[in-house]
Amino acid sequence: MGSGGRHEQLALGETPNLAARLQNLAAPISAISSTTHRLVQGYFTCDDCGIHSFKGSRRPRGVSRGGRKRAQSRLDVAKPSG
């Protein structure tokens, strides 16, 4: 965005909007979306915080509270799940 010699790169859309809403919900705890929870499952313990609606998001989202680290590598995660 911008004109002349000055241009800025901006992050627009639902993803940065949802990230901002999660940051507001997270203080002083750490909150993550259900998508991120699936990515870190097995690496961290997470507590389910239920479904939340966020301004600017088309649909309600699952939210989890991040917790303690459980695994050091993907091999540690693979052991219990086979």
SENU-727353 format. One record per atom (N, C-alpha, C, O): x, y, z; residue in one letter; atom name. Coordinates in Angstrom, 3 decimals. Atoms other than C-alpha are relative to their C-alpha. Layout:
% SENU-727353
[[X,Y,Z],"A","CA"]
...
***
This chain:
% SENU-727353
[[0.847,-1.168,0.000],"M","N"]
[[0.000,0.000,0.000],"M","CA"]
[[0.892,1.230,0.000],"M","C"]
[[2.037,1.177,0.448],"M","O"]
[[-0.741,-1.247,0.006],"G","N"]
[[1.115,3.561,-0.500],"G","CA"]
[[0.132,0.546,-1.406],"G","C"]
[[-0.355,-0.044,-2.371],"G","O"]
[[-0.191,-0.615,1.308],"S","N"]
[[2.096,5.842,-3.310],"S","CA"]
[[1.369,0.654,-0.041],"S","C"]
[[2.020,0.840,0.987],"S","O"]
[[-1.300,-0.638,0.153],"G","N"]
[[5.190,7.481,-4.718],"G","CA"]
[[1.114,-0.939,0.406],"G","C"]
[[1.093,-2.115,0.046],"G","O"]
[[-1.129,0.803,-0.431],"G","N"]
[[8.404,6.238,-3.137],"G","CA"]
[[-0.240,-0.752,1.287],"G","C"]
[[0.632,-1.488,1.748],"G","O"]
[[0.265,0.640,-1.294],"R","N"]
[[6.728,5.019,0.031],"R","CA"]
[[-1.078,-1.071,-0.146],"R","C"]
[[-2.221,-0.781,-0.496],"R","O"]
[[0.939,1.121,0.039],"H","N"]
[[5.096,1.600,0.119],"H","CA"]
[[0.149,-0.802,1.276],"H","C"]
[[1.250,-0.934,1.809],"H","O"]
[[-0.010,0.840,-1.189],"E","N"]
[[4.135,-0.586,3.080],"E","CA"]
[[-0.619,-1.339,-0.319],"E","C"]
[[-1.550,-1.431,-1.119],"E","O"]
[[0.588,1.324,0.101],"Q","N"]
[[3.453,-4.292,3.291],"Q","CA"]
[[-0.906,-0.181,1.211],"Q","C"]
[[-0.451,-0.065,2.350],"Q","O"]
[[0.944,0.180,-1.092],"L","N"]
[[0.340,-4.934,5.359],"L","CA"]
[[-0.587,-1.401,-0.038],"L","C"]
[[-0.833,-1.953,-1.110],"L","O"]
[[0.692,1.281,-0.103],"A","N"]
[[-1.159,-8.178,6.580],"A","CA"]
[[-1.481,0.302,0.194],"A","C"]
[[-1.878,0.889,1.200],"A","O"]
[[1.435,-0.252,-0.044],"L","N"]
[[-4.875,-8.027,5.857],"L","CA"]
[[-0.758,-1.315,-0.092],"L","C"]
[[-0.233,-2.312,-0.587],"L","O"]
[[0.851,1.173,0.142],"G","N"]
[[-7.700,-10.508,6.097],"G","CA"]
[[-0.323,-0.653,1.330],"G","C"]
[[-0.050,-0.115,2.403],"G","O"]
[[0.503,0.695,-1.179],"E","N"]
[[-9.123,-13.047,8.494],"E","CA"]
[[1.115,-0.533,0.899],"E","C"]
[[0.976,-0.508,2.122],"E","O"]
[[-1.060,0.600,-0.813],"T","N"]
[[-5.850,-14.659,9.630],"T","CA"]
[[0.633,0.990,0.973],"T","C"]
[[0.692,0.688,2.165],"T","O"]
[[-0.566,-0.934,-0.980],"P","N"]
[[-4.169,-11.561,11.138],"P","CA"]
[[-1.053,0.555,0.957],"P","C"]
[[-0.745,0.875,2.105],"P","O"]
[[1.090,-0.463,-0.864],"N","N"]
[[-7.551,-10.429,12.487],"N","CA"]
[[-0.233,-1.009,1.123],"N","C"]
[[-0.362,-0.624,2.285],"N","O"]
[[0.200,1.033,-1.016],"L","N"]
[[-8.038,-13.761,14.285],"L","CA"]
[[1.179,-0.028,0.975],"L","C"]
[[0.988,-0.198,2.180],"L","O"]
[[-1.183,-0.029,-0.874],"A","N"]
[[-4.465,-13.596,15.617],"A","CA"]
[[-0.098,1.137,1.015],"A","C"]
[[0.234,0.953,2.186],"A","O"]
[[0.153,-1.139,-0.914],"A","N"]
[[-5.166,-10.156,17.106],"A","CA"]
[[-1.058,-0.295,1.059],"A","C"]
[[-0.869,0.042,2.227],"A","O"]
[[1.066,0.332,-0.962],"R","N"]
[[-8.389,-11.403,18.739],"R","CA"]
[[0.497,-1.036,1.006],"R","C"]
[[0.182,-0.946,2.192],"R","O"]
[[-0.551,1.000,-0.919],"L","N"]
[[-6.565,-14.426,20.199],"L","CA"]
[[0.966,0.637,0.990],"L","C"]
[[1.009,0.246,2.156],"L","O"]
[[-0.908,-0.697,-0.918],"Q","N"]
[[-3.914,-12.111,21.647],"Q","CA"]
[[-0.783,0.712,1.090],"Q","C"]
[[-0.374,0.707,2.251],"Q","O"]
[[0.829,-0.672,-1.007],"N","N"]
[[-6.648,-10.115,23.384],"N","CA"]
[[-0.555,-0.997,0.998],"N","C"]
[[-0.612,-0.715,2.195],"N","O"]
[[0.547,1.032,-0.870],"L","N"]
[[-8.161,-13.309,24.769],"L","CA"]
[[1.089,-0.617,0.867],"L","C"]
[[0.816,-1.063,1.982],"L","O"]
[[-1.095,0.704,-0.663],"A","N"]
[[-4.752,-14.660,25.799],"A","CA"]
[[0.512,0.692,1.253],"A","C"]
[[0.979,0.017,2.171],"A","O"]
[[-0.600,-0.692,-1.143],"A","N"]
[[-3.710,-11.980,28.261],"A","CA"]
[[-0.719,-0.378,1.288],"A","C"]
[[-1.943,-0.252,1.335],"A","O"]
[[-1.431,0.278,-0.117],"P","N"]
[[-2.329,-13.080,30.694],"P","CA"]
[[0.360,-1.455,-0.297],"P","C"]
[[1.477,-1.878,-0.003],"P","O"]
[[-0.307,1.396,0.332],"I","N"]
[[-2.585,-16.704,29.489],"I","CA"]
[[0.337,-0.114,-1.479],"I","C"]
[[0.215,0.860,-2.221],"I","O"]
[[-0.344,0.233,1.394],"S","N"]
[[-1.493,-18.203,26.195],"S","CA"]
[[-1.154,-0.736,-0.680],"S","C"]
[[-1.458,-1.871,-0.313],"S","O"]
[[1.120,0.612,0.711],"A","N"]
[[-4.414,-18.925,23.823],"A","CA"]
[[0.399,-0.280,-1.437],"A","C"]
[[1.085,0.521,-2.071],"A","O"]
[[-0.284,0.383,1.375],"I","N"]
[[-4.174,-20.749,20.498],"I","CA"]
[[-1.274,-0.489,-0.673],"I","C"]
[[-2.200,-0.946,-0.004],"I","O"]
[[1.156,0.470,0.757],"S","N"]
[[-6.650,-21.612,17.751],"S","CA"]
[[0.022,-1.523,-0.095],"S","C"]
[[1.038,-2.159,0.186],"S","O"]
[[0.077,1.453,0.144],"S","N"]
[[-7.845,-25.165,17.111],"S","CA"]
[[0.951,-0.496,-1.088],"S","C"]
[[1.462,-1.612,-0.995],"S","O"]
[[-0.938,0.379,1.056],"T","N"]
[[-5.714,-25.229,13.940],"T","CA"]
[[1.413,-0.123,0.561],"T","C"]
[[2.113,-1.097,0.283],"T","O"]
[[-1.330,0.048,-0.618],"T","N"]
[[-2.554,-24.415,15.907],"T","CA"]
[[0.078,-1.148,0.992],"T","C"]
[[1.115,-1.801,1.105],"T","O"]
[[0.020,1.114,-0.961],"H","N"]
[[-3.577,-26.927,18.576],"H","CA"]
[[0.282,-1.321,-0.703],"H","C"]
[[1.032,-2.147,-0.184],"H","O"]
[[-0.261,1.230,0.750],"R","N"]
[[-3.623,-29.688,15.952],"R","CA"]
[[1.475,-0.103,-0.395],"R","C"]
[[2.032,-1.200,-0.417],"R","O"]
[[-1.401,0.007,0.411],"L","N"]
[[-0.115,-28.671,14.836],"L","CA"]
[[0.955,-0.301,1.156],"L","C"]
[[2.004,-0.910,0.947],"L","O"]
[[-0.899,0.196,-1.152],"V","N"]
[[1.384,-28.745,18.365],"V","CA"]
[[-0.426,-1.162,0.882],"V","C"]
[[0.204,-1.427,1.906],"V","O"]
[[0.508,1.121,-0.799],"Q","N"]
[[-0.619,-31.727,19.658],"Q","CA"]
[[1.104,-1.032,0.198],"Q","C"]
[[1.744,-1.456,-0.763],"Q","O"]
[[-1.055,0.935,-0.341],"G","N"]
[[1.754,-34.088,21.416],"G","CA"]
[[1.269,0.699,0.461],"G","C"]
[[2.026,0.147,1.260],"G","O"]
[[-1.171,-0.762,-0.414],"Y","N"]
[[4.433,-31.418,21.796],"Y","CA"]
[[-0.274,0.778,1.281],"Y","C"]
[[0.623,0.956,2.105],"Y","O"]
[[0.390,-0.801,-1.157],"F","N"]
[[2.534,-29.377,24.403],"F","CA"]
[[-1.314,-0.529,0.557],"F","C"]
[[-2.144,-1.059,-0.181],"F","O"]
[[1.303,0.268,-0.593],"T","N"]
[[-0.265,-30.025,26.861],"T","CA"]
[[-0.861,1.234,-0.236],"T","C"]
[[-0.376,2.358,-0.106],"T","O"]
[[0.900,-1.124,0.266],"C","N"]
[[-3.281,-27.857,26.019],"C","CA"]
[[-1.345,-0.262,0.656],"C","C"]
[[-1.817,-1.398,0.689],"C","O"]
[[1.326,0.085,-0.595],"D","N"]
[[-6.560,-27.163,27.784],"D","CA"]
[[-1.013,0.614,-0.939],"D","C"]
[[-0.791,1.700,-1.475],"D","O"]
[[1.062,-0.498,0.867],"D","N"]
[[-9.756,-26.744,25.773],"D","CA"]
[[-0.714,1.160,0.681],"D","C"]
[[-1.131,1.043,1.833],"D","O"]
[[0.698,-1.178,-0.528],"C","N"]
[[-11.311,-23.290,26.279],"C","CA"]
[[-1.358,0.206,-0.674],"C","C"]
[[-2.008,1.231,-0.468],"C","O"]
[[1.301,-0.081,0.633],"G","N"]
[[-14.395,-23.979,24.165],"G","CA"]
[[0.021,0.744,-1.323],"G","C"]
[[1.076,1.075,-1.864],"G","O"]
[[0.193,-0.678,1.277],"I","N"]
[[-15.772,-22.304,21.062],"I","CA"]
[[-0.249,1.481,0.278],"I","C"]
[[-1.046,1.837,1.146],"I","O"]
[[0.149,-1.442,-0.158],"H","N"]
[[-15.473,-18.519,20.742],"H","CA"]
[[-0.307,0.643,-1.343],"H","C"]
[[0.197,0.206,-2.378],"H","O"]
[[0.256,-0.804,1.191],"S","N"]
[[-16.859,-16.042,18.228],"S","CA"]
[[0.880,1.236,0.071],"S","C"]
[[1.011,1.854,1.128],"S","O"]
[[-0.889,-1.147,0.061],"F","N"]
[[-14.489,-13.300,17.111],"F","CA"]
[[-0.502,0.998,-1.025],"F","C"]
[[-0.934,0.624,-2.115],"F","O"]
[[0.367,-1.071,0.917],"K","N"]
[[-15.297,-9.972,15.524],"K","CA"]
[[0.867,-0.114,-1.249],"K","C"]
[[2.086,-0.259,-1.153],"K","O"]
[[-0.724,0.071,1.256],"G","N"]
[[-14.334,-10.092,11.849],"G","CA"]
[[0.245,-1.408,-0.506],"G","C"]
[[0.795,-1.581,-1.594],"G","O"]
[[-0.172,1.391,0.425],"S","N"]
[[-14.312,-13.904,11.679],"S","CA"]
[[-1.347,-0.535,-0.463],"S","C"]
[[-2.379,-0.246,0.143],"S","O"]
[[1.246,0.507,0.573],"R","N"]
[[-16.892,-15.718,9.580],"R","CA"]
[[-0.673,-1.061,0.846],"R","C"]
[[-1.889,-1.234,0.768],"R","O"]
[[0.590,1.102,-0.771],"R","N"]
[[-17.387,-18.593,12.004],"R","CA"]
[[0.670,-0.096,1.367],"R","C"]
[[1.799,0.360,1.541],"R","O"]
[[-0.604,0.207,-1.320],"P","N"]
[[-16.811,-19.491,15.664],"P","CA"]
[[1.202,-0.930,-0.113],"P","C"]
[[1.262,-1.772,-1.009],"P","O"]
[[-1.238,0.785,0.030],"R","N"]
[[-13.415,-21.051,16.433],"R","CA"]
[[0.232,-0.683,1.333],"R","C"]
[[-0.114,-0.154,2.389],"R","O"]
[[-0.439,0.686,-1.202],"G","N"]
[[-12.155,-23.600,18.904],"G","CA"]
[[1.258,0.681,0.530],"G","C"]
[[2.143,1.057,-0.239],"G","O"]
[[-1.148,-0.657,-0.633],"V","N"]
[[-9.678,-22.111,21.371],"V","CA"]
[[0.542,-0.909,1.093],"V","C"]
[[-0.219,-1.524,1.839],"V","O"]
[[-0.661,0.772,-1.051],"S","N"]
[[-7.158,-23.870,23.598],"S","CA"]
[[0.985,0.895,0.724],"S","C"]
[[1.464,1.891,0.181],"S","O"]
[[-1.024,-0.703,-0.785],"R","N"]
[[-4.862,-22.641,26.322],"R","CA"]
[[1.264,-0.833,-0.073],"R","C"]
[[1.265,-2.011,0.284],"R","O"]
[[-1.281,0.694,0.104],"G","N"]
[[-1.236,-23.547,25.677],"G","CA"]
[[0.537,-0.345,1.366],"G","C"]
[[0.255,0.337,2.351],"G","O"]
[[-0.510,0.449,-1.290],"G","N"]
[[0.583,-25.401,28.385],"G","CA"]
[[1.463,-0.361,-0.040],"G","C"]
[[2.241,0.193,-0.817],"G","O"]
[[-1.403,0.415,-0.132],"R","N"]
[[3.808,-27.113,29.326],"R","CA"]
[[0.457,-0.827,-1.191],"R","C"]
[[-0.328,-1.513,-1.845],"R","O"]
[[-0.610,0.779,1.073],"K","N"]
[[6.153,-28.628,26.812],"K","CA"]
[[0.056,-1.465,0.413],"K","C"]
[[0.445,-1.784,1.536],"K","O"]
[[-0.001,1.438,-0.294],"R","N"]
[[5.817,-32.430,26.600],"R","CA"]
[[1.075,-0.752,-0.759],"R","C"]
[[1.611,-1.732,-0.243],"R","O"]
[[-0.936,0.754,0.838],"A","N"]
[[8.161,-33.508,23.790],"A","CA"]
[[1.130,0.894,-0.478],"A","C"]
[[0.963,2.107,-0.605],"A","O"]
[[-1.157,-0.733,0.496],"Q","N"]
[[11.583,-32.476,22.556],"Q","CA"]
[[0.104,-0.048,-1.523],"Q","C"]
[[0.663,0.864,-2.132],"Q","O"]
[[-0.114,0.152,1.450],"S","N"]
[[11.266,-33.733,18.958],"S","CA"]
[[-1.209,-0.747,-0.546],"S","C"]
[[-2.036,-1.253,0.212],"S","O"]
[[1.115,0.717,0.619],"R","N"]
[[8.852,-35.258,16.471],"R","CA"]
[[0.073,-1.493,0.311],"R","C"]
[[-0.949,-2.179,0.301],"R","O"]
[[-0.149,1.411,-0.356],"L","N"]
[[10.276,-38.670,17.415],"L","CA"]
[[-0.631,-0.291,1.355],"L","C"]
[[-1.211,-1.360,1.549],"L","O"]
[[0.662,0.155,-1.304],"D","N"]
[[9.088,-38.175,21.019],"D","CA"]
[[-1.512,-0.058,-0.178],"D","C"]
[[-2.186,-0.805,0.531],"D","O"]
[[1.438,-0.034,0.252],"V","N"]
[[5.603,-37.430,19.663],"V","CA"]
[[-0.434,-1.291,-0.692],"V","C"]
[[-1.516,-1.807,-0.413],"V","O"]
[[0.344,1.196,0.766],"A","N"]
[[5.648,-40.435,17.315],"A","CA"]
[[-0.060,-1.252,0.864],"A","C"]
[[-0.835,-2.159,0.557],"A","O"]
[[-0.039,1.187,-0.854],"K","N"]
[[6.412,-42.958,20.097],"K","CA"]
[[-1.365,-0.378,0.537],"K","C"]
[[-1.787,-1.518,0.344],"K","O"]
[[1.287,0.389,-0.568],"P","N"]
[[3.020,-42.794,21.891],"P","CA"]
[[-1.071,-0.265,-1.064],"P","C"]
[[-1.967,-1.080,-0.844],"P","O"]
[[1.062,0.133,1.000],"S","N"]
[[0.970,-42.515,18.681],"S","CA"]
[[0.294,-1.104,-1.009],"S","C"]
[[-0.549,-1.411,-1.851],"S","O"]
[[-0.331,1.116,0.893],"G","N"]
[[2.786,-45.337,16.855],"G","CA"]
[[0.598,0.498,-1.258],"G","C"]
[[0.941,-0.296,-2.134],"G","O"]
***
